[in-house]
């Protein structure tokens, strides 16, 4: 469906920020923190729909 377009530091940051937001939601800091699911999933799968829409790619070039 989608090509992988998230890689490197971008992927690590998405996973870390997503996990922190979800932990915050579980601790009761606000329902809005469940938005952390989005960066967590895009980091884990390596695919981002917004990047696809804007033609961006942070994955290293493949031969």
PDB file with SEQRES, HELIX, SHEET and CRYST1 records, atoms N, CA, C and O in Angstrom:
SEQRES   1 A   63  UNK UNK UNK UNK UNK UNK UNK UNK UNK UNK UNK UNK UNK          
SEQRES   2 A   63  UNK UNK UNK UNK UNK UNK UNK UNK UNK UNK UNK UNK UNK          
SEQRES   3 A   63  UNK UNK UNK UNK UNK UNK UNK UNK UNK UNK UNK UNK UNK          
SEQRES   4 A   63  UNK UNK UNK UNK UNK UNK UNK UNK UNK UNK UNK UNK UNK          
SEQRES   5 A   63  UNK UNK UNK UNK UNK UNK UNK UNK UNK UNK UNK                  
HELIX    1 AA1 UNK A    9  UNK A   26  1                                  18    
HELIX    2 AA2 UNK A   31  UNK A   35  5                                   5    
HELIX    3 AA3 UNK A   36  UNK A   45  1                                  10    
HELIX    4 AA4 UNK A   49  UNK A   54  1                                   6    
CRYST1    1.000    1.000    1.000  90.00  90.00  90.00 P 1           1          
ATOM      1  N   UNK A   1       0.831  -1.183   0.000  1.00  0.00           N  
ATOM      2  CA  UNK A   1       0.000   0.000   0.000  1.00  0.00           C  
ATOM      3  C   UNK A   1       0.880   1.254   0.000  1.00  0.00           C  
ATOM      4  O   UNK A   1       0.909   1.986  -0.989  1.00  0.00           O  
ATOM      5  N   UNK A   2       1.586   1.503   1.083  1.00  0.00           N  
ATOM      6  CA  UNK A   2       2.502   2.635   1.164  1.00  0.00           C  
ATOM      7  C   UNK A   2       3.926   2.131   1.154  1.00  0.00           C  
ATOM      8  O   UNK A   2       4.223   1.063   1.691  1.00  0.00           O  
ATOM      9  N   UNK A   3       4.812   2.904   0.538  1.00  0.00           N  
ATOM     10  CA  UNK A   3       6.232   2.615   0.660  1.00  0.00           C  
ATOM     11  C   UNK A   3       6.696   3.117   2.019  1.00  0.00           C  
ATOM     12  O   UNK A   3       6.097   4.027   2.592  1.00  0.00           O  
ATOM     13  N   UNK A   4       7.760   2.523   2.526  1.00  0.00           N  
ATOM     14  CA  UNK A   4       8.319   3.029   3.779  1.00  0.00           C  
ATOM     15  C   UNK A   4       8.939   4.386   3.489  1.00  0.00           C  
ATOM     16  O   UNK A   4       9.762   4.518   2.583  1.00  0.00           O  
ATOM     17  N   UNK A   5       8.543   5.395   4.259  1.00  0.00           N  
ATOM     18  CA  UNK A   5       9.061   6.738   4.035  1.00  0.00           C  
ATOM     19  C   UNK A   5       9.507   7.421   5.326  1.00  0.00           C  
ATOM     20  O   UNK A   5       9.741   8.629   5.337  1.00  0.00           O  
ATOM     21  N   UNK A   6       9.628   6.656   6.413  1.00  0.00           N  
ATOM     22  CA  UNK A   6      10.099   7.180   7.691  1.00  0.00           C  
ATOM     23  C   UNK A   6      11.300   6.363   8.104  1.00  0.00           C  
ATOM     24  O   UNK A   6      11.215   5.138   8.202  1.00  0.00           O  
ATOM     25  N   UNK A   7      12.410   7.016   8.347  1.00  0.00           N  
ATOM     26  CA  UNK A   7      13.600   6.274   8.722  1.00  0.00           C  
ATOM     27  C   UNK A   7      14.527   7.061   9.625  1.00  0.00           C  
ATOM     28  O   UNK A   7      14.340   8.260   9.834  1.00  0.00           O  
ATOM     29  N   UNK A   8      15.515   6.388  10.152  1.00  0.00           N  
ATOM     30  CA  UNK A   8      16.562   7.019  10.940  1.00  0.00           C  
ATOM     31  C   UNK A   8      16.083   7.663  12.222  1.00  0.00           C  
ATOM     32  O   UNK A   8      15.274   7.102  12.961  1.00  0.00           O  
ATOM     33  N   UNK A   9      16.599   8.846  12.467  1.00  0.00           N  
ATOM     34  CA  UNK A   9      16.284   9.581  13.691  1.00  0.00           C  
ATOM     35  C   UNK A   9      14.800   9.915  13.743  1.00  0.00           C  
ATOM     36  O   UNK A   9      14.205   9.923  14.821  1.00  0.00           O  
ATOM     37  N   UNK A  10      14.201  10.188  12.603  1.00  0.00           N  
ATOM     38  CA  UNK A  10      12.768  10.481  12.530  1.00  0.00           C  
ATOM     39  C   UNK A  10      11.962   9.348  13.153  1.00  0.00           C  
ATOM     40  O   UNK A  10      11.031   9.594  13.920  1.00  0.00           O  
ATOM     41  N   UNK A  11      12.313   8.124  12.831  1.00  0.00           N  
ATOM     42  CA  UNK A  11      11.619   6.944  13.339  1.00  0.00           C  
ATOM     43  C   UNK A  11      11.783   6.829  14.859  1.00  0.00           C  
ATOM     44  O   UNK A  11      10.815   6.568  15.574  1.00  0.00           O  
ATOM     45  N   UNK A  12      13.003   7.022  15.342  1.00  0.00           N  
ATOM     46  CA  UNK A  12      13.282   6.933  16.776  1.00  0.00           C  
ATOM     47  C   UNK A  12      12.512   7.998  17.546  1.00  0.00           C  
ATOM     48  O   UNK A  12      11.929   7.712  18.592  1.00  0.00           O  
ATOM     49  N   UNK A  13      12.508   9.228  17.028  1.00  0.00           N  
ATOM     50  CA  UNK A  13      11.789  10.313  17.698  1.00  0.00           C  
ATOM     51  C   UNK A  13      10.282  10.063  17.731  1.00  0.00           C  
ATOM     52  O   UNK A  13       9.629  10.330  18.740  1.00  0.00           O  
ATOM     53  N   UNK A  14       9.738   9.560  16.648  1.00  0.00           N  
ATOM     54  CA  UNK A  14       8.298   9.261  16.614  1.00  0.00           C  
ATOM     55  C   UNK A  14       7.919   8.216  17.656  1.00  0.00           C  
ATOM     56  O   UNK A  14       6.912   8.363  18.350  1.00  0.00           O  
ATOM     57  N   UNK A  15       8.720   7.165  17.766  1.00  0.00           N  
ATOM     58  CA  UNK A  15       8.436   6.108  18.736  1.00  0.00           C  
ATOM     59  C   UNK A  15       8.548   6.653  20.154  1.00  0.00           C  
ATOM     60  O   UNK A  15       7.687   6.379  20.990  1.00  0.00           O  
ATOM     61  N   UNK A  16       9.596   7.419  20.436  1.00  0.00           N  
ATOM     62  CA  UNK A  16       9.802   7.958  21.781  1.00  0.00           C  
ATOM     63  C   UNK A  16       8.704   8.940  22.171  1.00  0.00           C  
ATOM     64  O   UNK A  16       8.151   8.848  23.267  1.00  0.00           O  
ATOM     65  N   UNK A  17       8.386   9.871  21.291  1.00  0.00           N  
ATOM     66  CA  UNK A  17       7.359  10.871  21.593  1.00  0.00           C  
ATOM     67  C   UNK A  17       5.995  10.208  21.726  1.00  0.00           C  
ATOM     68  O   UNK A  17       5.228  10.542  22.629  1.00  0.00           O  
ATOM     69  N   UNK A  18       5.688   9.272  20.834  1.00  0.00           N  
ATOM     70  CA  UNK A  18       4.414   8.561  20.920  1.00  0.00           C  
ATOM     71  C   UNK A  18       4.280   7.808  22.228  1.00  0.00           C  
ATOM     72  O   UNK A  18       3.229   7.852  22.868  1.00  0.00           O  
ATOM     73  N   UNK A  19       5.346   7.112  22.635  1.00  0.00           N  
ATOM     74  CA  UNK A  19       5.315   6.355  23.887  1.00  0.00           C  
ATOM     75  C   UNK A  19       5.141   7.288  25.083  1.00  0.00           C  
ATOM     76  O   UNK A  19       4.374   6.988  25.998  1.00  0.00           O  
ATOM     77  N   UNK A  20       5.846   8.413  25.081  1.00  0.00           N  
ATOM     78  CA  UNK A  20       5.719   9.371  26.191  1.00  0.00           C  
ATOM     79  C   UNK A  20       4.305   9.945  26.284  1.00  0.00           C  
ATOM     80  O   UNK A  20       3.767  10.099  27.380  1.00  0.00           O  
ATOM     81  N   UNK A  21       3.715  10.256  25.153  1.00  0.00           N  
ATOM     82  CA  UNK A  21       2.346  10.781  25.167  1.00  0.00           C  
ATOM     83  C   UNK A  21       1.352   9.742  25.684  1.00  0.00           C  
ATOM     84  O   UNK A  21       0.446  10.074  26.448  1.00  0.00           O  
ATOM     85  N   UNK A  22       1.518   8.500  25.273  1.00  0.00           N  
ATOM     86  CA  UNK A  22       0.618   7.438  25.743  1.00  0.00           C  
ATOM     87  C   UNK A  22       0.792   7.216  27.246  1.00  0.00           C  
ATOM     88  O   UNK A  22      -0.189   7.016  27.963  1.00  0.00           O  
ATOM     89  N   UNK A  23       2.035   7.249  27.721  1.00  0.00           N  
ATOM     90  CA  UNK A  23       2.273   7.115  29.163  1.00  0.00           C  
ATOM     91  C   UNK A  23       1.597   8.261  29.903  1.00  0.00           C  
ATOM     92  O   UNK A  23       1.001   8.053  30.960  1.00  0.00           O  
ATOM     93  N   UNK A  24       1.686   9.458  29.358  1.00  0.00           N  
ATOM     94  CA  UNK A  24       1.012  10.611  29.969  1.00  0.00           C  
ATOM     95  C   UNK A  24      -0.493  10.420  30.017  1.00  0.00           C  
ATOM     96  O   UNK A  24      -1.133  10.781  31.004  1.00  0.00           O  
ATOM     97  N   UNK A  25      -1.061   9.857  28.966  1.00  0.00           N  
ATOM     98  CA  UNK A  25      -2.504   9.601  28.945  1.00  0.00           C  
ATOM     99  C   UNK A  25      -2.880   8.566  29.999  1.00  0.00           C  
ATOM    100  O   UNK A  25      -3.897   8.705  30.679  1.00  0.00           O  
ATOM    101  N   UNK A  26      -2.065   7.537  30.129  1.00  0.00           N  
ATOM    102  CA  UNK A  26      -2.335   6.492  31.125  1.00  0.00           C  
ATOM    103  C   UNK A  26      -2.207   7.031  32.548  1.00  0.00           C  
ATOM    104  O   UNK A  26      -2.863   6.539  33.466  1.00  0.00           O  
ATOM    105  N   UNK A  27      -1.358   8.046  32.725  1.00  0.00           N  
ATOM    106  CA  UNK A  27      -1.169   8.640  34.048  1.00  0.00           C  
ATOM    107  C   UNK A  27      -2.233   9.691  34.371  1.00  0.00           C  
ATOM    108  O   UNK A  27      -2.277  10.214  35.484  1.00  0.00           O  
ATOM    109  N   UNK A  28      -3.082   9.994  33.401  1.00  0.00           N  
ATOM    110  CA  UNK A  28      -4.191  10.901  33.641  1.00  0.00           C  
ATOM    111  C   UNK A  28      -3.928  12.360  33.322  1.00  0.00           C  
ATOM    112  O   UNK A  28      -4.650  13.226  33.815  1.00  0.00           O  
ATOM    113  N   UNK A  29      -2.925  12.663  32.521  1.00  0.00           N  
ATOM    114  CA  UNK A  29      -2.622  14.047  32.186  1.00  0.00           C  
ATOM    115  C   UNK A  29      -3.555  14.645  31.136  1.00  0.00           C  
ATOM    116  O   UNK A  29      -3.515  15.853  30.900  1.00  0.00           O  
ATOM    117  N   UNK A  30      -4.372  13.849  30.519  1.00  0.00           N  
ATOM    118  CA  UNK A  30      -5.327  14.373  29.559  1.00  0.00           C  
ATOM    119  C   UNK A  30      -5.662  13.363  28.480  1.00  0.00           C  
ATOM    120  O   UNK A  30      -4.819  12.578  28.047  1.00  0.00           O  
ATOM    121  N   UNK A  31      -6.894  13.403  28.067  1.00  0.00           N  
ATOM    122  CA  UNK A  31      -7.364  12.489  27.027  1.00  0.00           C  
ATOM    123  C   UNK A  31      -6.679  12.803  25.703  1.00  0.00           C  
ATOM    124  O   UNK A  31      -6.448  11.893  24.906  1.00  0.00           O  
ATOM    125  N   UNK A  32      -6.353  14.055  25.451  1.00  0.00           N  
ATOM    126  CA  UNK A  32      -5.736  14.453  24.193  1.00  0.00           C  
ATOM    127  C   UNK A  32      -4.390  13.764  23.970  1.00  0.00           C  
ATOM    128  O   UNK A  32      -3.926  13.676  22.833  1.00  0.00           O  
ATOM    129  N   UNK A  33      -3.764  13.279  25.028  1.00  0.00           N  
ATOM    130  CA  UNK A  33      -2.459  12.650  24.896  1.00  0.00           C  
ATOM    131  C   UNK A  33      -2.517  11.306  24.170  1.00  0.00           C  
ATOM    132  O   UNK A  33      -1.483  10.767  23.774  1.00  0.00           O  
ATOM    133  N   UNK A  34      -3.722  10.766  23.996  1.00  0.00           N  
ATOM    134  CA  UNK A  34      -3.858   9.523  23.229  1.00  0.00           C  
ATOM    135  C   UNK A  34      -3.478   9.736  21.773  1.00  0.00           C  
ATOM    136  O   UNK A  34      -3.348   8.767  21.026  1.00  0.00           O  
ATOM    137  N   UNK A  35      -3.296  10.986  21.351  1.00  0.00           N  
ATOM    138  CA  UNK A  35      -2.833  11.266  19.992  1.00  0.00           C  
ATOM    139  C   UNK A  35      -1.453  10.644  19.767  1.00  0.00           C  
ATOM    140  O   UNK A  35      -1.008  10.509  18.627  1.00  0.00           O  
ATOM    141  N   UNK A  36      -0.779  10.268  20.851  1.00  0.00           N  
ATOM    142  CA  UNK A  36       0.524   9.618  20.764  1.00  0.00           C  
ATOM    143  C   UNK A  36       0.496   8.303  20.011  1.00  0.00           C  
ATOM    144  O   UNK A  36       1.539   7.802  19.593  1.00  0.00           O  
ATOM    145  N   UNK A  37      -0.685   7.744  19.837  1.00  0.00           N  
ATOM    146  CA  UNK A  37      -0.823   6.505  19.063  1.00  0.00           C  
ATOM    147  C   UNK A  37      -0.368   6.727  17.619  1.00  0.00           C  
ATOM    148  O   UNK A  37       0.221   5.836  17.007  1.00  0.00           O  
ATOM    149  N   UNK A  38      -0.642   7.906  17.080  1.00  0.00           N  
ATOM    150  CA  UNK A  38      -0.306   8.188  15.677  1.00  0.00           C  
ATOM    151  C   UNK A  38       1.204   8.173  15.440  1.00  0.00           C  
ATOM    152  O   UNK A  38       1.666   7.427  14.577  1.00  0.00           O  
ATOM    153  N   UNK A  39       2.003   8.978  16.182  1.00  0.00           N  
ATOM    154  CA  UNK A  39       3.445   8.907  15.920  1.00  0.00           C  
ATOM    155  C   UNK A  39       4.053   7.553  16.282  1.00  0.00           C  
ATOM    156  O   UNK A  39       5.012   7.116  15.645  1.00  0.00           O  
ATOM    157  N   UNK A  40       3.509   6.891  17.289  1.00  0.00           N  
ATOM    158  CA  UNK A  40       4.017   5.570  17.658  1.00  0.00           C  
ATOM    159  C   UNK A  40       3.812   4.577  16.511  1.00  0.00           C  
ATOM    160  O   UNK A  40       4.737   3.849  16.151  1.00  0.00           O  
ATOM    161  N   UNK A  41       2.624   4.546  15.946  1.00  0.00           N  
ATOM    162  CA  UNK A  41       2.347   3.617  14.850  1.00  0.00           C  
ATOM    163  C   UNK A  41       3.129   3.966  13.588  1.00  0.00           C  
ATOM    164  O   UNK A  41       3.624   3.073  12.900  1.00  0.00           O  
ATOM    165  N   UNK A  42       3.244   5.259  13.278  1.00  0.00           N  
ATOM    166  CA  UNK A  42       4.004   5.623  12.074  1.00  0.00           C  
ATOM    167  C   UNK A  42       5.484   5.312  12.256  1.00  0.00           C  
ATOM    168  O   UNK A  42       6.162   4.941  11.298  1.00  0.00           O  
ATOM    169  N   UNK A  43       5.991   5.461  13.481  1.00  0.00           N  
ATOM    170  CA  UNK A  43       7.379   5.106  13.750  1.00  0.00           C  
ATOM    171  C   UNK A  43       7.616   3.616  13.670  1.00  0.00           C  
ATOM    172  O   UNK A  43       8.629   3.178  13.124  1.00  0.00           O  
ATOM    173  N   UNK A  44       6.696   2.826  14.207  1.00  0.00           N  
ATOM    174  CA  UNK A  44       6.847   1.375  14.198  1.00  0.00           C  
ATOM    175  C   UNK A  44       6.699   0.777  12.799  1.00  0.00           C  
ATOM    176  O   UNK A  44       7.415  -0.159  12.443  1.00  0.00           O  
ATOM    177  N   UNK A  45       5.777   1.311  12.011  1.00  0.00           N  
ATOM    178  CA  UNK A  45       5.549   0.770  10.671  1.00  0.00           C  
ATOM    179  C   UNK A  45       6.490   1.367   9.624  1.00  0.00           C  
ATOM    180  O   UNK A  45       6.744   0.748   8.591  1.00  0.00           O  
ATOM    181  N   UNK A  46       7.011   2.576   9.892  1.00  0.00           N  
ATOM    182  CA  UNK A  46       7.889   3.231   8.924  1.00  0.00           C  
ATOM    183  C   UNK A  46       7.135   3.881   7.786  1.00  0.00           C  
ATOM    184  O   UNK A  46       7.726   4.222   6.761  1.00  0.00           O  
ATOM    185  N   UNK A  47       5.846   4.055   7.952  1.00  0.00           N  
ATOM    186  CA  UNK A  47       5.007   4.643   6.898  1.00  0.00           C  
ATOM    187  C   UNK A  47       4.210   5.816   7.464  1.00  0.00           C  
ATOM    188  O   UNK A  47       3.590   5.704   8.522  1.00  0.00           O  
ATOM    189  N   UNK A  48       4.231   6.941   6.749  1.00  0.00           N  
ATOM    190  CA  UNK A  48       3.496   8.120   7.187  1.00  0.00           C  
ATOM    191  C   UNK A  48       2.673   8.653   6.013  1.00  0.00           C  
ATOM    192  O   UNK A  48       3.220   8.989   4.963  1.00  0.00           O  
ATOM    193  N   UNK A  49       1.371   8.726   6.201  1.00  0.00           N  
ATOM    194  CA  UNK A  49       0.484   9.214   5.154  1.00  0.00           C  
ATOM    195  C   UNK A  49       0.725  10.677   4.813  1.00  0.00           C  
ATOM    196  O   UNK A  49       0.624  11.063   3.649  1.00  0.00           O  
ATOM    197  N   UNK A  50       1.042  11.494   5.809  1.00  0.00           N  
ATOM    198  CA  UNK A  50       1.304  12.912   5.552  1.00  0.00           C  
ATOM    199  C   UNK A  50       2.575  13.079   4.719  1.00  0.00           C  
ATOM    200  O   UNK A  50       2.624  13.924   3.825  1.00  0.00           O  
ATOM    201  N   UNK A  51       3.596  12.282   5.006  1.00  0.00           N  
ATOM    202  CA  UNK A  51       4.816  12.338   4.199  1.00  0.00           C  
ATOM    203  C   UNK A  51       4.499  11.967   2.756  1.00  0.00           C  
ATOM    204  O   UNK A  51       4.997  12.600   1.825  1.00  0.00           O  
ATOM    205  N   UNK A  52       3.679  10.952   2.572  1.00  0.00           N  
ATOM    206  CA  UNK A  52       3.286  10.520   1.225  1.00  0.00           C  
ATOM    207  C   UNK A  52       2.557  11.652   0.500  1.00  0.00           C  
ATOM    208  O   UNK A  52       2.813  11.918  -0.674  1.00  0.00           O  
ATOM    209  N   UNK A  53       1.654  12.308   1.211  1.00  0.00           N  
ATOM    210  CA  UNK A  53       0.870  13.401   0.642  1.00  0.00           C  
ATOM    211  C   UNK A  53       1.752  14.553   0.165  1.00  0.00           C  
ATOM    212  O   UNK A  53       1.505  15.142  -0.888  1.00  0.00           O  
ATOM    213  N   UNK A  54       2.791  14.870   0.958  1.00  0.00           N  
ATOM    214  CA  UNK A  54       3.672  15.993   0.627  1.00  0.00           C  
ATOM    215  C   UNK A  54       4.938  15.579  -0.122  1.00  0.00           C  
ATOM    216  O   UNK A  54       5.798  16.415  -0.399  1.00  0.00           O  
ATOM    217  N   UNK A  55       5.054  14.284  -0.453  1.00  0.00           N  
ATOM    218  CA  UNK A  55       6.197  13.812  -1.225  1.00  0.00           C  
ATOM    219  C   UNK A  55       7.506  13.780  -0.442  1.00  0.00           C  
ATOM    220  O   UNK A  55       8.581  13.901  -1.028  1.00  0.00           O  
ATOM    221  N   UNK A  56       7.423  13.621   0.867  1.00  0.00           N  
ATOM    222  CA  UNK A  56       8.624  13.593   1.705  1.00  0.00           C  
ATOM    223  C   UNK A  56       9.068  12.154   1.943  1.00  0.00           C  
ATOM    224  O   UNK A  56       8.272  11.221   1.840  1.00  0.00           O  
ATOM    225  N   UNK A  57      10.353  11.989   2.265  1.00  0.00           N  
ATOM    226  CA  UNK A  57      10.897  10.665   2.545  1.00  0.00           C  
ATOM    227  C   UNK A  57      12.162  10.844   3.367  1.00  0.00           C  
ATOM    228  O   UNK A  57      13.084  11.537   2.936  1.00  0.00           O  
ATOM    229  N   UNK A  58      12.224  10.229   4.549  1.00  0.00           N  
ATOM    230  CA  UNK A  58      13.423  10.300   5.384  1.00  0.00           C  
ATOM    231  C   UNK A  58      14.151   8.959   5.434  1.00  0.00           C  
ATOM    232  O   UNK A  58      15.113   8.806   6.186  1.00  0.00           O  
ATOM    233  N   UNK A  59      13.703   7.993   4.646  1.00  0.00           N  
ATOM    234  CA  UNK A  59      14.381   6.699   4.565  1.00  0.00           C  
ATOM    235  C   UNK A  59      15.636   6.854   3.711  1.00  0.00           C  
ATOM    236  O   UNK A  59      15.662   7.645   2.769  1.00  0.00           O  
ATOM    237  N   UNK A  60      16.682   6.087   4.052  1.00  0.00           N  
ATOM    238  CA  UNK A  60      17.865   6.110   3.189  1.00  0.00           C  
ATOM    239  C   UNK A  60      17.529   5.510   1.825  1.00  0.00           C  
ATOM    240  O   UNK A  60      16.641   4.665   1.707  1.00  0.00           O  
ATOM    241  N   UNK A  61      18.234   5.947   0.828  1.00  0.00           N  
ATOM    242  CA  UNK A  61      17.998   5.438  -0.528  1.00  0.00           C  
ATOM    243  C   UNK A  61      18.351   3.976  -0.621  1.00  0.00           C  
ATOM    244  O   UNK A  61      19.362   3.529  -0.078  1.00  0.00           O  
ATOM    245  N   UNK A  62      17.502   3.227  -1.320  1.00  0.00           N  
ATOM    246  CA  UNK A  62      17.740   1.806  -1.513  1.00  0.00           C  
ATOM    247  C   UNK A  62      18.266   1.575  -2.928  1.00  0.00           C  
ATOM    248  O   UNK A  62      17.868   2.264  -3.867  1.00  0.00           O  
ATOM    249  N   UNK A  63      19.164   0.598  -3.070  1.00  0.00           N  
ATOM    250  CA  UNK A  63      19.732   0.309  -4.398  1.00  0.00           C  
ATOM    251  C   UNK A  63      18.818  -0.564  -5.197  1.00  0.00           C  
ATOM    252  O   UNK A  63      19.133  -0.908  -6.337  1.00  0.00           O  
TER     253      UNK A  63                                                      
END                                                                             
